[in-house]
Amino acid sequence: YWPLYRYNPALEAEGKNPFSLDSKEPNGKYREFLMGETRYAALTRTFPEVADQLFTEAEAAAMKRYKFYKRLATEV
């Protein structure tokens, strides 16, 4: 899960923030999103304990990354 963003260095010359975050804030359905992918659903069936740990870590990393990008988008 990667947030969508744009970077336009020309905006910096105009005094605007060159970084723009296009993705909406995650809605908390991260695991549901992952289960839509066959590869992750198969991992859950094969190694349920490991999959649960990996999904939890991946969700935390995705939220951390989104918060970082959101902070970049609000700076001028």
PDB file of N, H, CA, C and O in Angstrom:
ATOM      1  N   TYR A   1       0.851  -1.172   0.000  1.00  0.00           N
ATOM      2  CA  TYR A   1       0.000   0.000   0.000  1.00  0.00           C
ATOM      3  C   TYR A   1       0.890   1.224   0.000  1.00  0.00           C
ATOM      4  O   TYR A   1       1.605   1.489   0.966  1.00  0.00           O
ATOM      5  N   TRP A   2       0.840   1.965  -1.089  1.00  0.00           N
ATOM      6  H   TRP A   2       0.259   1.750  -1.874  1.00  0.00           H
ATOM      7  CA  TRP A   2       1.662   3.177  -1.219  1.00  0.00           C
ATOM      8  C   TRP A   2       0.773   4.367  -1.526  1.00  0.00           C
ATOM      9  O   TRP A   2       0.006   4.340  -2.489  1.00  0.00           O
ATOM     10  N   PRO A   3       0.869   5.404  -0.722  1.00  0.00           N
ATOM     11  CA  PRO A   3       0.106   6.623  -1.009  1.00  0.00           C
ATOM     12  C   PRO A   3       0.573   7.266  -2.315  1.00  0.00           C
ATOM     13  O   PRO A   3       1.747   7.181  -2.676  1.00  0.00           O
ATOM     14  N   LEU A   4      -0.346   7.900  -3.005  1.00  0.00           N
ATOM     15  H   LEU A   4      -1.300   7.969  -2.712  1.00  0.00           H
ATOM     16  CA  LEU A   4      -0.018   8.593  -4.248  1.00  0.00           C
ATOM     17  C   LEU A   4       0.314  10.048  -3.945  1.00  0.00           C
ATOM     18  O   LEU A   4      -0.378  10.711  -3.173  1.00  0.00           O
ATOM     19  N   TYR A   5       1.374  10.527  -4.559  1.00  0.00           N
ATOM     20  H   TYR A   5       1.936   9.989  -5.186  1.00  0.00           H
ATOM     21  CA  TYR A   5       1.770  11.911  -4.354  1.00  0.00           C
ATOM     22  C   TYR A   5       2.431  12.446  -5.614  1.00  0.00           C
ATOM     23  O   TYR A   5       2.790  11.693  -6.519  1.00  0.00           O
ATOM     24  N   ARG A   6       2.585  13.774  -5.648  1.00  0.00           N
ATOM     25  H   ARG A   6       2.294  14.385  -4.912  1.00  0.00           H
ATOM     26  CA  ARG A   6       3.268  14.440  -6.760  1.00  0.00           C
ATOM     27  C   ARG A   6       4.307  15.392  -6.195  1.00  0.00           C
ATOM     28  O   ARG A   6       4.159  15.910  -5.088  1.00  0.00           O
ATOM     29  N   TYR A   7       5.349  15.613  -6.961  1.00  0.00           N
ATOM     30  H   TYR A   7       5.469  15.193  -7.860  1.00  0.00           H
ATOM     31  CA  TYR A   7       6.384  16.573  -6.584  1.00  0.00           C
ATOM     32  C   TYR A   7       6.696  17.421  -7.803  1.00  0.00           C
ATOM     33  O   TYR A   7       7.116  16.905  -8.839  1.00  0.00           O
ATOM     34  N   ASN A   8       6.489  18.731  -7.675  1.00  0.00           N
ATOM     35  H   ASN A   8       6.148  19.150  -6.833  1.00  0.00           H
ATOM     36  CA  ASN A   8       6.726  19.667  -8.766  1.00  0.00           C
ATOM     37  C   ASN A   8       7.675  20.754  -8.264  1.00  0.00           C
ATOM     38  O   ASN A   8       7.231  21.699  -7.613  1.00  0.00           O
ATOM     39  N   PRO A   9       8.972  20.639  -8.552  1.00  0.00           N
ATOM     40  CA  PRO A   9       9.942  21.616  -8.042  1.00  0.00           C
ATOM     41  C   PRO A   9       9.691  23.044  -8.533  1.00  0.00           C
ATOM     42  O   PRO A   9      10.156  23.995  -7.905  1.00  0.00           O
ATOM     43  N   ALA A  10       8.975  23.212  -9.628  1.00  0.00           N
ATOM     44  H   ALA A  10       8.597  22.439 -10.139  1.00  0.00           H
ATOM     45  CA  ALA A  10       8.689  24.551 -10.139  1.00  0.00           C
ATOM     46  C   ALA A  10       7.808  25.348  -9.173  1.00  0.00           C
ATOM     47  O   ALA A  10       7.869  26.578  -9.157  1.00  0.00           O
ATOM     48  N   LEU A  11       7.007  24.676  -8.387  1.00  0.00           N
ATOM     49  H   LEU A  11       6.957  23.677  -8.400  1.00  0.00           H
ATOM     50  CA  LEU A  11       6.139  25.365  -7.425  1.00  0.00           C
ATOM     51  C   LEU A  11       6.931  26.039  -6.317  1.00  0.00           C
ATOM     52  O   LEU A  11       6.477  27.024  -5.735  1.00  0.00           O
ATOM     53  N   GLU A  12       8.106  25.514  -6.027  1.00  0.00           N
ATOM     54  H   GLU A  12       8.475  24.714  -6.500  1.00  0.00           H
ATOM     55  CA  GLU A  12       8.945  26.092  -4.976  1.00  0.00           C
ATOM     56  C   GLU A  12       9.354  27.519  -5.333  1.00  0.00           C
ATOM     57  O   GLU A  12       9.439  28.380  -4.458  1.00  0.00           O
ATOM     58  N   ALA A  13       9.602  27.766  -6.602  1.00  0.00           N
ATOM     59  H   ALA A  13       9.532  27.066  -7.313  1.00  0.00           H
ATOM     60  CA  ALA A  13       9.976  29.110  -7.055  1.00  0.00           C
ATOM     61  C   ALA A  13       8.829  30.104  -6.854  1.00  0.00           C
ATOM     62  O   ALA A  13       9.061  31.306  -6.724  1.00  0.00           O
ATOM     63  N   GLU A  14       7.591  29.598  -6.830  1.00  0.00           N
ATOM     64  H   GLU A  14       7.403  28.622  -6.936  1.00  0.00           H
ATOM     65  CA  GLU A  14       6.416  30.444  -6.625  1.00  0.00           C
ATOM     66  C   GLU A  14       6.073  30.593  -5.140  1.00  0.00           C
ATOM     67  O   GLU A  14       5.094  31.248  -4.783  1.00  0.00           O
ATOM     68  N   GLY A  15       6.887  29.978  -4.286  1.00  0.00           N
ATOM     69  H   GLY A  15       7.683  29.446  -4.577  1.00  0.00           H
ATOM     70  CA  GLY A  15       6.625  30.048  -2.852  1.00  0.00           C
ATOM     71  C   GLY A  15       5.592  29.042  -2.372  1.00  0.00           C
ATOM     72  O   GLY A  15       5.088  29.142  -1.253  1.00  0.00           O
ATOM     73  N   LYS A  16       5.280  28.075  -3.220  1.00  0.00           N
ATOM     74  H   LYS A  16       5.689  27.993  -4.129  1.00  0.00           H
ATOM     75  CA  LYS A  16       4.300  27.047  -2.870  1.00  0.00           C
ATOM     76  C   LYS A  16       5.015  25.743  -2.505  1.00  0.00           C
ATOM     77  O   LYS A  16       6.190  25.552  -2.821  1.00  0.00           O
ATOM     78  N   ASN A  17       4.299  24.876  -1.853  1.00  0.00           N
ATOM     79  H   ASN A  17       3.345  25.031  -1.596  1.00  0.00           H
ATOM     80  CA  ASN A  17       4.848  23.576  -1.487  1.00  0.00           C
ATOM     81  C   ASN A  17       4.945  22.704  -2.743  1.00  0.00           C
ATOM     82  O   ASN A  17       3.929  22.489  -3.405  1.00  0.00           O
ATOM     83  N   PRO A  18       6.125  22.198  -3.090  1.00  0.00           N
ATOM     84  CA  PRO A  18       6.268  21.383  -4.290  1.00  0.00           C
ATOM     85  C   PRO A  18       5.723  19.961  -4.124  1.00  0.00           C
ATOM     86  O   PRO A  18       5.575  19.228  -5.102  1.00  0.00           O
ATOM     87  N   PHE A  19       5.427  19.581  -2.884  1.00  0.00           N
ATOM     88  H   PHE A  19       5.547  20.176  -2.090  1.00  0.00           H
ATOM     89  CA  PHE A  19       4.940  18.228  -2.595  1.00  0.00           C
ATOM     90  C   PHE A  19       3.431  18.252  -2.416  1.00  0.00           C
ATOM     91  O   PHE A  19       2.906  19.064  -1.655  1.00  0.00           O
ATOM     92  N   SER A  20       2.730  17.362  -3.118  1.00  0.00           N
ATOM     93  H   SER A  20       3.157  16.702  -3.737  1.00  0.00           H
ATOM     94  CA  SER A  20       1.281  17.276  -3.026  1.00  0.00           C
ATOM     95  C   SER A  20       0.877  15.830  -2.783  1.00  0.00           C
ATOM     96  O   SER A  20       1.250  14.945  -3.553  1.00  0.00           O
ATOM     97  N   LEU A  21       0.121  15.583  -1.726  1.00  0.00           N
ATOM     98  H   LEU A  21      -0.181  16.302  -1.100  1.00  0.00           H
ATOM     99  CA  LEU A  21      -0.351  14.241  -1.388  1.00  0.00           C
ATOM    100  C   LEU A  21      -1.731  14.054  -2.004  1.00  0.00           C
ATOM    101  O   LEU A  21      -2.660  14.798  -1.688  1.00  0.00           O
ATOM    102  N   ASP A  22      -1.868  13.063  -2.881  1.00  0.00           N
ATOM    103  H   ASP A  22      -1.113  12.458  -3.137  1.00  0.00           H
ATOM    104  CA  ASP A  22      -3.126  12.826  -3.587  1.00  0.00           C
ATOM    105  C   ASP A  22      -4.017  11.804  -2.888  1.00  0.00           C
ATOM    106  O   ASP A  22      -5.238  11.859  -3.034  1.00  0.00           O
ATOM    107  N   SER A  23      -3.444  10.891  -2.147  1.00  0.00           N
ATOM    108  H   SER A  23      -2.452  10.847  -2.028  1.00  0.00           H
ATOM    109  CA  SER A  23      -4.223   9.841  -1.495  1.00  0.00           C
ATOM    110  C   SER A  23      -4.996  10.372  -0.297  1.00  0.00           C
ATOM    111  O   SER A  23      -4.548  11.277   0.406  1.00  0.00           O
ATOM    112  N   LYS A  24      -6.161   9.789  -0.086  1.00  0.00           N
ATOM    113  H   LYS A  24      -6.526   9.054  -0.657  1.00  0.00           H
ATOM    114  CA  LYS A  24      -6.945  10.112   1.097  1.00  0.00           C
ATOM    115  C   LYS A  24      -6.344   9.367   2.284  1.00  0.00           C
ATOM    116  O   LYS A  24      -5.588   8.410   2.116  1.00  0.00           O
ATOM    117  N   GLU A  25      -6.690   9.818   3.472  1.00  0.00           N
ATOM    118  H   GLU A  25      -7.304  10.596   3.608  1.00  0.00           H
ATOM    119  CA  GLU A  25      -6.205   9.146   4.673  1.00  0.00           C
ATOM    120  C   GLU A  25      -6.773   7.730   4.727  1.00  0.00           C
ATOM    121  O   GLU A  25      -7.944   7.526   4.405  1.00  0.00           O
ATOM    122  N   PRO A  26      -5.967   6.755   5.126  1.00  0.00           N
ATOM    123  CA  PRO A  26      -6.453   5.367   5.204  1.00  0.00           C
ATOM    124  C   PRO A  26      -7.680   5.273   6.107  1.00  0.00           C
ATOM    125  O   PRO A  26      -7.778   5.971   7.117  1.00  0.00           O
ATOM    126  N   ASN A  27      -8.607   4.403   5.730  1.00  0.00           N
ATOM    127  H   ASN A  27      -8.527   3.836   4.910  1.00  0.00           H
ATOM    128  CA  ASN A  27      -9.870   4.289   6.453  1.00  0.00           C
ATOM    129  C   ASN A  27      -9.894   3.147   7.467  1.00  0.00           C
ATOM    130  O   ASN A  27     -10.950   2.851   8.027  1.00  0.00           O
ATOM    131  N   GLY A  28      -8.762   2.505   7.713  1.00  0.00           N
ATOM    132  H   GLY A  28      -7.904   2.746   7.258  1.00  0.00           H
ATOM    133  CA  GLY A  28      -8.708   1.443   8.702  1.00  0.00           C
ATOM    134  C   GLY A  28      -9.071   0.070   8.164  1.00  0.00           C
ATOM    135  O   GLY A  28      -9.179  -0.881   8.937  1.00  0.00           O
ATOM    136  N   LYS A  29      -9.260  -0.052   6.875  1.00  0.00           N
ATOM    137  H   LYS A  29      -9.172   0.721   6.247  1.00  0.00           H
ATOM    138  CA  LYS A  29      -9.606  -1.343   6.284  1.00  0.00           C
ATOM    139  C   LYS A  29      -8.396  -1.942   5.569  1.00  0.00           C
ATOM    140  O   LYS A  29      -8.521  -2.525   4.492  1.00  0.00           O
ATOM    141  N   TYR A  30      -7.239  -1.792   6.178  1.00  0.00           N
ATOM    142  H   TYR A  30      -7.137  -1.320   7.053  1.00  0.00           H
ATOM    143  CA  TYR A  30      -5.993  -2.231   5.562  1.00  0.00           C
ATOM    144  C   TYR A  30      -5.982  -3.744   5.335  1.00  0.00           C
ATOM    145  O   TYR A  30      -5.659  -4.218   4.246  1.00  0.00           O
ATOM    146  N   ARG A  31      -6.336  -4.486   6.372  1.00  0.00           N
ATOM    147  H   ARG A  31      -6.598  -4.101   7.257  1.00  0.00           H
ATOM    148  CA  ARG A  31      -6.306  -5.948   6.271  1.00  0.00           C
ATOM    149  C   ARG A  31      -7.337  -6.437   5.253  1.00  0.00           C
ATOM    150  O   ARG A  31      -7.088  -7.395   4.522  1.00  0.00           O
ATOM    151  N   GLU A  32      -8.475  -5.786   5.211  1.00  0.00           N
ATOM    152  H   GLU A  32      -8.678  -5.008   5.805  1.00  0.00           H
ATOM    153  CA  GLU A  32      -9.501  -6.132   4.224  1.00  0.00           C
ATOM    154  C   GLU A  32      -8.963  -5.896   2.813  1.00  0.00           C
ATOM    155  O   GLU A  32      -9.205  -6.689   1.902  1.00  0.00           O
ATOM    156  N   PHE A  33      -8.240  -4.810   2.649  1.00  0.00           N
ATOM    157  H   PHE A  33      -8.044  -4.166   3.389  1.00  0.00           H
ATOM    158  CA  PHE A  33      -7.604  -4.498   1.370  1.00  0.00           C
ATOM    159  C   PHE A  33      -6.613  -5.602   0.985  1.00  0.00           C
ATOM    160  O   PHE A  33      -6.590  -6.049  -0.162  1.00  0.00           O
ATOM    161  N   LEU A  34      -5.795  -6.039   1.954  1.00  0.00           N
ATOM    162  H   LEU A  34      -5.815  -5.676   2.886  1.00  0.00           H
ATOM    163  CA  LEU A  34      -4.816  -7.085   1.678  1.00  0.00           C
ATOM    164  C   LEU A  34      -5.475  -8.412   1.310  1.00  0.00           C
ATOM    165  O   LEU A  34      -4.975  -9.134   0.448  1.00  0.00           O
ATOM    166  N   MET A  35      -6.575  -8.731   1.950  1.00  0.00           N
ATOM    167  H   MET A  35      -6.981  -8.145   2.650  1.00  0.00           H
ATOM    168  CA  MET A  35      -7.240 -10.004   1.683  1.00  0.00           C
ATOM    169  C   MET A  35      -7.861 -10.048   0.287  1.00  0.00           C
ATOM    170  O   MET A  35      -8.248 -11.117  -0.183  1.00  0.00           O
ATOM    171  N   GLY A  36      -7.957  -8.915  -0.365  1.00  0.00           N
ATOM    172  H   GLY A  36      -7.643  -8.046   0.017  1.00  0.00           H
ATOM    173  CA  GLY A  36      -8.412  -8.877  -1.752  1.00  0.00           C
ATOM    174  C   GLY A  36      -7.342  -9.360  -2.715  1.00  0.00           C
ATOM    175  O   GLY A  36      -7.624  -9.618  -3.885  1.00  0.00           O
ATOM    176  N   GLU A  37      -6.124  -9.482  -2.229  1.00  0.00           N
ATOM    177  H   GLU A  37      -5.895  -9.273  -1.279  1.00  0.00           H
ATOM    178  CA  GLU A  37      -5.005  -9.964  -3.044  1.00  0.00           C
ATOM    179  C   GLU A  37      -4.792 -11.458  -2.774  1.00  0.00           C
ATOM    180  O   GLU A  37      -4.644 -11.860  -1.620  1.00  0.00           O
ATOM    181  N   THR A  38      -4.774 -12.262  -3.805  1.00  0.00           N
ATOM    182  H   THR A  38      -4.894 -11.934  -4.742  1.00  0.00           H
ATOM    183  CA  THR A  38      -4.634 -13.713  -3.666  1.00  0.00           C
ATOM    184  C   THR A  38      -3.371 -14.102  -2.920  1.00  0.00           C
ATOM    185  O   THR A  38      -3.394 -15.028  -2.109  1.00  0.00           O
ATOM    186  N   ARG A  39      -2.283 -13.419  -3.175  1.00  0.00           N
ATOM    187  H   ARG A  39      -2.264 -12.667  -3.834  1.00  0.00           H
ATOM    188  CA  ARG A  39      -1.004 -13.786  -2.548  1.00  0.00           C
ATOM    189  C   ARG A  39      -1.056 -13.639  -1.031  1.00  0.00           C
ATOM    190  O   ARG A  39      -0.461 -14.440  -0.311  1.00  0.00           O
ATOM    191  N   TYR A  40      -1.767 -12.615  -0.538  1.00  0.00           N
ATOM    192  H   TYR A  40      -2.250 -11.964  -1.124  1.00  0.00           H
ATOM    193  CA  TYR A  40      -1.858 -12.418   0.906  1.00  0.00           C
ATOM    194  C   TYR A  40      -2.866 -13.380   1.530  1.00  0.00           C
ATOM    195  O   TYR A  40      -2.649 -13.871   2.638  1.00  0.00           O
ATOM    196  N   ALA A  41      -3.948 -13.648   0.838  1.00  0.00           N
ATOM    197  H   ALA A  41      -4.124 -13.249  -0.062  1.00  0.00           H
ATOM    198  CA  ALA A  41      -4.928 -14.614   1.333  1.00  0.00           C
ATOM    199  C   ALA A  41      -4.291 -15.998   1.425  1.00  0.00           C
ATOM    200  O   ALA A  41      -4.552 -16.735   2.376  1.00  0.00           O
ATOM    201  N   ALA A  42      -3.468 -16.353   0.457  1.00  0.00           N
ATOM    202  H   ALA A  42      -3.257 -15.754  -0.315  1.00  0.00           H
ATOM    203  CA  ALA A  42      -2.779 -17.645   0.480  1.00  0.00           C
ATOM    204  C   ALA A  42      -1.795 -17.712   1.650  1.00  0.00           C
ATOM    205  O   ALA A  42      -1.654 -18.763   2.276  1.00  0.00           O
ATOM    206  N   LEU A  43      -1.132 -16.630   1.944  1.00  0.00           N
ATOM    207  H   LEU A  43      -1.247 -15.776   1.435  1.00  0.00           H
ATOM    208  CA  LEU A  43      -0.208 -16.579   3.074  1.00  0.00           C
ATOM    209  C   LEU A  43      -0.963 -16.815   4.379  1.00  0.00           C
ATOM    210  O   LEU A  43      -0.455 -17.484   5.278  1.00  0.00           O
ATOM    211  N   THR A  44      -2.162 -16.272   4.485  1.00  0.00           N
ATOM    212  H   THR A  44      -2.575 -15.728   3.754  1.00  0.00           H
ATOM    213  CA  THR A  44      -2.980 -16.459   5.677  1.00  0.00           C
ATOM    214  C   THR A  44      -3.365 -17.928   5.852  1.00  0.00           C
ATOM    215  O   THR A  44      -3.383 -18.439   6.972  1.00  0.00           O
ATOM    216  N   ARG A  45      -3.666 -18.593   4.765  1.00  0.00           N
ATOM    217  H   ARG A  45      -3.652 -18.179   3.855  1.00  0.00           H
ATOM    218  CA  ARG A  45      -4.030 -20.013   4.844  1.00  0.00           C
ATOM    219  C   ARG A  45      -2.825 -20.889   5.167  1.00  0.00           C
ATOM    220  O   ARG A  45      -2.955 -21.873   5.896  1.00  0.00           O
ATOM    221  N   THR A  46      -1.665 -20.548   4.639  1.00  0.00           N
ATOM    222  H   THR A  46      -1.560 -19.749   4.047  1.00  0.00           H
ATOM    223  CA  THR A  46      -0.470 -21.366   4.815  1.00  0.00           C
ATOM    224  C   THR A  46       0.204 -21.127   6.161  1.00  0.00           C
ATOM    225  O   THR A  46       0.543 -22.084   6.858  1.00  0.00           O
ATOM    226  N   PHE A  47       0.401 -19.882   6.532  1.00  0.00           N
ATOM    227  H   PHE A  47       0.126 -19.105   5.966  1.00  0.00           H
ATOM    228  CA  PHE A  47       1.087 -19.505   7.779  1.00  0.00           C
ATOM    229  C   PHE A  47       0.273 -18.437   8.514  1.00  0.00           C
ATOM    230  O   PHE A  47       0.642 -17.263   8.486  1.00  0.00           O
ATOM    231  N   PRO A  48      -0.823 -18.819   9.169  1.00  0.00           N
ATOM    232  CA  PRO A  48      -1.707 -17.817   9.775  1.00  0.00           C
ATOM    233  C   PRO A  48      -1.042 -16.943  10.839  1.00  0.00           C
ATOM    234  O   PRO A  48      -1.301 -15.740  10.885  1.00  0.00           O
ATOM    235  N   GLU A  49      -0.196 -17.516  11.691  1.00  0.00           N
ATOM    236  H   GLU A  49       0.014 -18.493  11.654  1.00  0.00           H
ATOM    237  CA  GLU A  49       0.442 -16.725  12.758  1.00  0.00           C
ATOM    238  C   GLU A  49       1.433 -15.725  12.181  1.00  0.00           C
ATOM    239  O   GLU A  49       1.469 -14.563  12.586  1.00  0.00           O
ATOM    240  N   VAL A  50       2.225 -16.184  11.244  1.00  0.00           N
ATOM    241  H   VAL A  50       2.196 -17.128  10.914  1.00  0.00           H
ATOM    242  CA  VAL A  50       3.220 -15.318  10.616  1.00  0.00           C
ATOM    243  C   VAL A  50       2.522 -14.225   9.803  1.00  0.00           C
ATOM    244  O   VAL A  50       2.934 -13.065   9.826  1.00  0.00           O
ATOM    245  N   ALA A  51       1.474 -14.601   9.096  1.00  0.00           N
ATOM    246  H   ALA A  51       1.139 -15.544   9.077  1.00  0.00           H
ATOM    247  CA  ALA A  51       0.739 -13.629   8.280  1.00  0.00           C
ATOM    248  C   ALA A  51       0.163 -12.528   9.160  1.00  0.00           C
ATOM    249  O   ALA A  51       0.234 -11.351   8.807  1.00  0.00           O
ATOM    250  N   ASP A  52      -0.405 -12.902  10.300  1.00  0.00           N
ATOM    251  H   ASP A  52      -0.462 -13.858  10.587  1.00  0.00           H
ATOM    252  CA  ASP A  52      -0.979 -11.906  11.201  1.00  0.00           C
ATOM    253  C   ASP A  52       0.078 -10.907  11.665  1.00  0.00           C
ATOM    254  O   ASP A  52      -0.167  -9.701  11.689  1.00  0.00           O
ATOM    255  N   GLN A  53       1.237 -11.408  12.029  1.00  0.00           N
ATOM    256  H   GLN A  53       1.437 -12.387  12.010  1.00  0.00           H
ATOM    257  CA  GLN A  53       2.332 -10.531  12.479  1.00  0.00           C
ATOM    258  C   GLN A  53       2.797  -9.618  11.338  1.00  0.00           C
ATOM    259  O   GLN A  53       2.992  -8.420  11.540  1.00  0.00           O
ATOM    260  N   LEU A  54       2.970 -10.181  10.159  1.00  0.00           N
ATOM    261  H   LEU A  54       2.811 -11.154   9.996  1.00  0.00           H
ATOM    262  CA  LEU A  54       3.427  -9.395   9.007  1.00  0.00           C
ATOM    263  C   LEU A  54       2.409  -8.326   8.612  1.00  0.00           C
ATOM    264  O   LEU A  54       2.785  -7.204   8.274  1.00  0.00           O
ATOM    265  N   PHE A  55       1.129  -8.671   8.654  1.00  0.00           N
ATOM    266  H   PHE A  55       0.823  -9.582   8.928  1.00  0.00           H
ATOM    267  CA  PHE A  55       0.090  -7.705   8.296  1.00  0.00           C
ATOM    268  C   PHE A  55       0.051  -6.557   9.297  1.00  0.00           C
ATOM    269  O   PHE A  55      -0.131  -5.400   8.918  1.00  0.00           O
ATOM    270  N   THR A  56       0.222  -6.880  10.568  1.00  0.00           N
ATOM    271  H   THR A  56       0.370  -7.820  10.876  1.00  0.00           H
ATOM    272  CA  THR A  56       0.234  -5.849  11.602  1.00  0.00           C
ATOM    273  C   THR A  56       1.414  -4.902  11.398  1.00  0.00           C
ATOM    274  O   THR A  56       1.261  -3.683  11.481  1.00  0.00           O
ATOM    275  N   GLU A  57       2.587  -5.466  11.131  1.00  0.00           N
ATOM    276  H   GLU A  57       2.711  -6.455  11.063  1.00  0.00           H
ATOM    277  CA  GLU A  57       3.781  -4.646  10.896  1.00  0.00           C
ATOM    278  C   GLU A  57       3.633  -3.808   9.629  1.00  0.00           C
ATOM    279  O   GLU A  57       4.024  -2.641   9.606  1.00  0.00           O
ATOM    280  N   ALA A  58       3.073  -4.394   8.583  1.00  0.00           N
ATOM    281  H   ALA A  58       2.755  -5.342   8.601  1.00  0.00           H
ATOM    282  CA  ALA A  58       2.899  -3.670   7.320  1.00  0.00           C
ATOM    283  C   ALA A  58       1.917  -2.520   7.487  1.00  0.00           C
ATOM    284  O   ALA A  58       2.120  -1.442   6.927  1.00  0.00           O
ATOM    285  N   GLU A  59       0.850  -2.744   8.254  1.00  0.00           N
ATOM    286  H   GLU A  59       0.685  -3.619   8.709  1.00  0.00           H
ATOM    287  CA  GLU A  59      -0.130  -1.683   8.480  1.00  0.00           C
ATOM    288  C   GLU A  59       0.497  -0.535   9.261  1.00  0.00           C
ATOM    289  O   GLU A  59       0.260   0.631   8.945  1.00  0.00           O
ATOM    290  N   ALA A  60       1.291  -0.851  10.275  1.00  0.00           N
ATOM    291  H   ALA A  60       1.484  -1.798  10.533  1.00  0.00           H
ATOM    292  CA  ALA A  60       1.964   0.191  11.060  1.00  0.00           C
ATOM    293  C   ALA A  60       2.932   0.986  10.189  1.00  0.00           C
ATOM    294  O   ALA A  60       3.010   2.209  10.300  1.00  0.00           O
ATOM    295  N   ALA A  61       3.663   0.295   9.330  1.00  0.00           N
ATOM    296  H   ALA A  61       3.599  -0.699   9.240  1.00  0.00           H
ATOM    297  CA  ALA A  61       4.611   0.971   8.437  1.00  0.00           C
ATOM    298  C   ALA A  61       3.883   1.864   7.436  1.00  0.00           C
ATOM    299  O   ALA A  61       4.335   2.970   7.141  1.00  0.00           O
ATOM    300  N   ALA A  62       2.761   1.385   6.917  1.00  0.00           N
ATOM    301  H   ALA A  62       2.394   0.486   7.157  1.00  0.00           H
ATOM    302  CA  ALA A  62       1.989   2.178   5.953  1.00  0.00           C
ATOM    303  C   ALA A  62       1.432   3.438   6.609  1.00  0.00           C
ATOM    304  O   ALA A  62       1.450   4.510   6.002  1.00  0.00           O
ATOM    305  N   MET A  63       0.941   3.321   7.835  1.00  0.00           N
ATOM    306  H   MET A  63       0.927   2.451   8.327  1.00  0.00           H
ATOM    307  CA  MET A  63       0.415   4.494   8.547  1.00  0.00           C
ATOM    308  C   MET A  63       1.524   5.495   8.857  1.00  0.00           C
ATOM    309  O   MET A  63       1.325   6.705   8.749  1.00  0.00           O
ATOM    310  N   LYS A  64       2.684   4.988   9.240  1.00  0.00           N
ATOM    311  H   LYS A  64       2.846   4.005   9.327  1.00  0.00           H
ATOM    312  CA  LYS A  64       3.827   5.866   9.526  1.00  0.00           C
ATOM    313  C   LYS A  64       4.241   6.620   8.261  1.00  0.00           C
ATOM    314  O   LYS A  64       4.518   7.819   8.301  1.00  0.00           O
ATOM    315  N   ARG A  65       4.277   5.901   7.147  1.00  0.00           N
ATOM    316  H   ARG A  65       4.052   4.927   7.115  1.00  0.00           H
ATOM    317  CA  ARG A  65       4.656   6.504   5.870  1.00  0.00           C
ATOM    318  C   ARG A  65       3.623   7.563   5.465  1.00  0.00           C
ATOM    319  O   ARG A  65       3.997   8.639   4.999  1.00  0.00           O
ATOM    320  N   TYR A  66       2.325   7.266   5.638  1.00  0.00           N
ATOM    321  H   TYR A  66       2.021   6.391   6.016  1.00  0.00           H
ATOM    322  CA  TYR A  66       1.285   8.224   5.278  1.00  0.00           C
ATOM    323  C   TYR A  66       1.400   9.486   6.123  1.00  0.00           C
ATOM    324  O   TYR A  66       1.293  10.594   5.596  1.00  0.00           O
ATOM    325  N   LYS A  67       1.615   9.333   7.415  1.00  0.00           N
ATOM    326  H   LYS A  67       1.702   8.433   7.843  1.00  0.00           H
ATOM    327  CA  LYS A  67       1.744  10.498   8.298  1.00  0.00           C
ATOM    328  C   LYS A  67       2.937  11.360   7.900  1.00  0.00           C
ATOM    329  O   LYS A  67       2.869  12.588   7.955  1.00  0.00           O
ATOM    330  N   PHE A  68       4.031  10.710   7.498  1.00  0.00           N
ATOM    331  H   PHE A  68       4.086   9.712   7.453  1.00  0.00           H
ATOM    332  CA  PHE A  68       5.215  11.443   7.042  1.00  0.00           C
ATOM    333  C   PHE A  68       4.885  12.253   5.780  1.00  0.00           C
ATOM    334  O   PHE A  68       5.227  13.432   5.683  1.00  0.00           O
ATOM    335  N   TYR A  69       4.224  11.612   4.827  1.00  0.00           N
ATOM    336  H   TYR A  69       3.946  10.655   4.906  1.00  0.00           H
ATOM    337  CA  TYR A  69       3.862  12.305   3.592  1.00  0.00           C
ATOM    338  C   TYR A  69       2.867  13.436   3.864  1.00  0.00           C
ATOM    339  O   TYR A  69       2.944  14.496   3.242  1.00  0.00           O
ATOM    340  N   LYS A  70       1.953  13.215   4.774  1.00  0.00           N
ATOM    341  H   LYS A  70       1.890  12.354   5.280  1.00  0.00           H
ATOM    342  CA  LYS A  70       0.974  14.251   5.112  1.00  0.00           C
ATOM    343  C   LYS A  70       1.683  15.471   5.713  1.00  0.00           C
ATOM    344  O   LYS A  70       1.331  16.616   5.432  1.00  0.00           O
ATOM    345  N   ARG A  71       2.691  15.193   6.547  1.00  0.00           N
ATOM    346  H   ARG A  71       2.978  14.262   6.776  1.00  0.00           H
ATOM    347  CA  ARG A  71       3.451  16.309   7.129  1.00  0.00           C
ATOM    348  C   ARG A  71       4.202  17.065   6.045  1.00  0.00           C
ATOM    349  O   ARG A  71       4.253  18.295   6.079  1.00  0.00           O
ATOM    350  N   LEU A  72       4.792  16.352   5.076  1.00  0.00           N
ATOM    351  H   LEU A  72       4.751  15.353   5.049  1.00  0.00           H
ATOM    352  CA  LEU A  72       5.490  17.015   3.975  1.00  0.00           C
ATOM    353  C   LEU A  72       4.528  17.878   3.152  1.00  0.00           C
ATOM    354  O   LEU A  72       4.894  18.954   2.680  1.00  0.00           O
ATOM    355  N   ALA A  73       3.314  17.399   2.989  1.00  0.00           N
ATOM    356  H   ALA A  73       3.017  16.524   3.371  1.00  0.00           H
ATOM    357  CA  ALA A  73       2.336  18.119   2.164  1.00  0.00           C
ATOM    358  C   ALA A  73       1.841  19.389   2.853  1.00  0.00           C
ATOM    359  O   ALA A  73       1.391  20.314   2.177  1.00  0.00           O
ATOM    360  N   THR A  74       1.912  19.452   4.166  1.00  0.00           N
ATOM    361  H   THR A  74       2.277  18.700   4.715  1.00  0.00           H
ATOM    362  CA  THR A  74       1.407  20.635   4.871  1.00  0.00           C
ATOM    363  C   THR A  74       2.489  21.681   5.112  1.00  0.00           C
ATOM    364  O   THR A  74       2.175  22.813   5.480  1.00  0.00           O
ATOM    365  N   GLU A  75       3.745  21.326   4.914  1.00  0.00           N
ATOM    366  H   GLU A  75       4.000  20.407   4.615  1.00  0.00           H
ATOM    367  CA  GLU A  75       4.842  22.294   5.082  1.00  0.00           C
ATOM    368  C   GLU A  75       4.902  23.214   3.872  1.00  0.00           C
ATOM    369  O   GLU A  75       4.541  22.823   2.763  1.00  0.00           O
ATOM    370  N   VAL A  76       5.355  24.421   4.093  1.00  0.00           N
ATOM    371  H   VAL A  76       5.649  24.739   4.994  1.00  0.00           H
ATOM    372  CA  VAL A  76       5.468  25.377   2.969  1.00  0.00           C
ATOM    373  C   VAL A  76       6.925  25.666   2.706  1.00  0.00           C
ATOM    374  O   VAL A  76       7.248  26.442   1.806  1.00  0.00           O
TER     375      VAL A  76
END
